[in-house]
Structures are given as C-alpha cells and as structure tokens.
Amino acid sequence: VLKLGAGARLSSLEPLARLTALEVLCLRNQPLVSNAVLARAGLLLPQLRTLRLKNCLRITDASLASLAEHPSLQQLDVLWCPHLSDAGFDTLRAAGFVQAESRRYVRKNSKPIQK
C-alpha cells in the first residue's frame, strides 16, 4: 500500500514504475495528477488492484475510461474529484464495475480487497 498526500506532488507515475508489485495506491490532494498520468497506470503499475483518488482536481471522465481498461484494477474510489460526470461512471459500469458505495466502484466477480 502506498499513500501519497498533499506533501508529495506527483506529476507522473514513472517514479513508481519500480514498484511493479504495488497493489494499492492512494492519491490524495494531488493537483498535478491528470488524465495523462492515470492513462499510464496500466502499463506502469500492472499489479494495481485498488486505486483511491481523493481531491484530484485535474482528472475527468477520460481517466475513468482509461482506468476501466486496466486489467488488474478491481476497486476504484473517487472522492471530491469535481470534473467526473455520470458519463464517466457509465463507462465504468459498461466495463464491469458496479457501485459498491458512494463513489466506490468494484469490478464484478472480483476477490475481496483488504483495506
């Protein structure tokens, strides 16, 4: 589990590329995290099962579309990301995710994920 808060300004996932076994990533208050950054998650973090995004102001529905294609992603939490819309969440549902809680989506038939 890797948690990055406001003190760690992450503008790219490349610094995390060596963490190939990383399964849980929490990004909170990351103003530089964008659609382009999250689009590379599947390539750079192949074992990522849980992604928690909180107050990441630059992500949009395009991020949800790219994350929906991540083959190992089983859980996605998005809180206080104001540029996400119902269309983006529809993309997640079309990719096999179901809404488990408010702004928490899990892939159908996924194994339970430790918190």
C-alpha positions as CSV (number, residue, x, y, z in Angstrom):
1,V,0.0,0.0,0.0
2,L,1.3,3.4,-1.0
3,K,-0.4,6.6,0.2
4,L,0.6,9.9,-1.2
5,G,-0.9,13.0,0.3
6,A,-0.5,16.8,-0.4
7,G,3.1,16.8,0.6
8,A,4.1,14.6,-2.3
9,R,3.5,16.4,-5.6
10,L,3.1,13.6,-8.1
11,S,3.1,14.7,-11.8
12,S,3.9,11.3,-13.2
13,L,3.6,7.7,-12.3
14,E,7.1,7.0,-13.7
15,P,8.8,7.3,-10.2
16,L,6.5,4.4,-9.1
17,A,7.4,2.2,-12.0
18,R,9.9,0.2,-10.0
19,L,7.0,-0.8,-7.6
20,T,5.7,-3.4,-10.1
21,A,4.1,-5.4,-7.3
22,L,2.2,-2.4,-5.9
23,E,-1.5,-3.4,-5.4
24,V,-3.0,-0.4,-3.6
25,L,-2.3,3.2,-4.4
26,C,-3.9,6.2,-2.6
27,L,-3.6,9.6,-4.1
28,R,-5.0,12.5,-2.1
29,N,-4.8,16.2,-2.8
30,Q,-2.7,15.7,-5.9
31,P,-3.2,18.8,-8.1
32,L,-0.8,17.6,-10.8
33,V,-2.4,14.1,-11.3
34,S,-4.2,14.3,-14.7
35,N,-5.8,12.2,-17.3
36,A,-2.4,11.7,-19.0
37,V,-0.9,10.5,-15.7
38,L,-3.6,8.0,-15.0
39,A,-3.7,6.7,-18.6
40,R,-0.3,5.2,-17.9
41,A,-1.3,3.3,-14.8
42,G,-2.0,0.0,-16.6
43,L,1.5,0.0,-18.2
44,L,3.5,1.2,-15.2
45,L,1.6,-0.5,-12.4
46,P,0.5,-3.8,-13.8
47,Q,-0.5,-5.4,-10.4
48,L,-2.6,-2.4,-9.2
49,R,-5.8,-3.7,-7.8
50,T,-7.1,-0.7,-5.8
51,L,-6.8,2.9,-6.7
52,R,-8.1,5.6,-4.4
53,L,-8.3,9.2,-5.7
54,K,-9.3,11.9,-3.4
55,N,-9.4,15.6,-4.3
56,C,-7.5,15.1,-7.6
57,L,-8.9,18.2,-9.4
58,R,-7.5,17.6,-12.9
59,I,-9.0,14.2,-13.6
60,T,-12.1,13.9,-15.9
61,D,-14.2,11.2,-17.4
62,A,-11.2,10.3,-19.7
63,S,-9.4,9.0,-16.6
64,L,-12.3,6.7,-15.8
65,A,-12.3,5.4,-19.3
66,S,-8.6,4.5,-19.3
67,L,-8.8,3.0,-15.7
68,A,-11.8,0.9,-16.8
69,E,-9.4,-0.8,-19.2
70,H,-6.7,-1.6,-16.6
71,P,-6.7,-5.4,-16.5
72,S,-5.9,-5.9,-12.8
73,L,-7.9,-3.0,-11.3
74,Q,-10.6,-4.3,-9.1
75,Q,-11.6,-1.3,-7.0
76,L,-11.7,2.4,-7.8
77,D,-12.6,5.1,-5.2
78,V,-13.1,8.6,-6.4
79,L,-13.9,11.3,-3.9
80,W,-14.1,15.1,-4.4
81,C,-13.0,14.9,-8.0
82,P,-15.3,17.6,-9.4
83,H,-14.8,17.0,-13.1
84,L,-16.3,13.5,-13.1
85,S,-19.8,13.0,-14.5
86,D,-22.4,10.3,-14.9
87,A,-21.0,9.6,-18.3
88,G,-17.7,8.6,-16.8
89,F,-19.3,6.3,-14.3
90,D,-21.4,4.8,-17.0
91,T,-18.1,3.9,-18.7
92,L,-17.0,2.1,-15.5
93,R,-20.3,0.2,-15.4
94,A,-20.0,-0.8,-19.0
95,A,-16.5,-2.3,-18.2
96,G,-18.0,-4.5,-15.5
97,F,-17.7,-2.3,-12.4
98,V,-20.6,-1.9,-10.0
99,Q,-21.1,0.8,-7.5
100,A,-20.5,-0.6,-4.0
101,E,-20.7,2.7,-2.1
102,S,-20.9,6.3,-2.9
103,R,-18.1,6.9,-5.4
104,R,-16.6,3.4,-4.8
105,Y,-16.7,1.0,-7.7
106,V,-15.7,-2.6,-7.8
107,R,-15.3,-5.0,-10.7
108,K,-18.0,-7.7,-10.7
109,N,-16.8,-11.1,-9.5
110,S,-13.6,-9.6,-8.0
111,K,-12.0,-11.1,-4.9
112,P,-12.4,-9.1,-1.7
113,I,-9.7,-6.4,-1.3
114,Q,-8.1,-5.7,2.0
115,K,-8.4,-2.1,3.2
